[in-house]
Amino acid sequence: MPTSAFQVPALTTVRVDFDAFGAWAMQTLLAQVRGDRTPVDPGELQRIFWRESTGDRG
């Protein structure tokens, strides 16, 4: 949400790359059905934006 940083307290949010996640999931499914090797882990598919709503993380 674009306004999450401006809420009081600022809300922690998660960004998910749904396109990359969907592509990787489909490649994994097809590999399993075909008996092929599982595709390489695509890396970071989600990112957490830590803000005030989580309290003290330290």
Beta strands, then each sheet from edge to edge (+ up, - down):
strand 1: 13-16
strand 2: 46-49
sheet 1: 1+ 2-
end
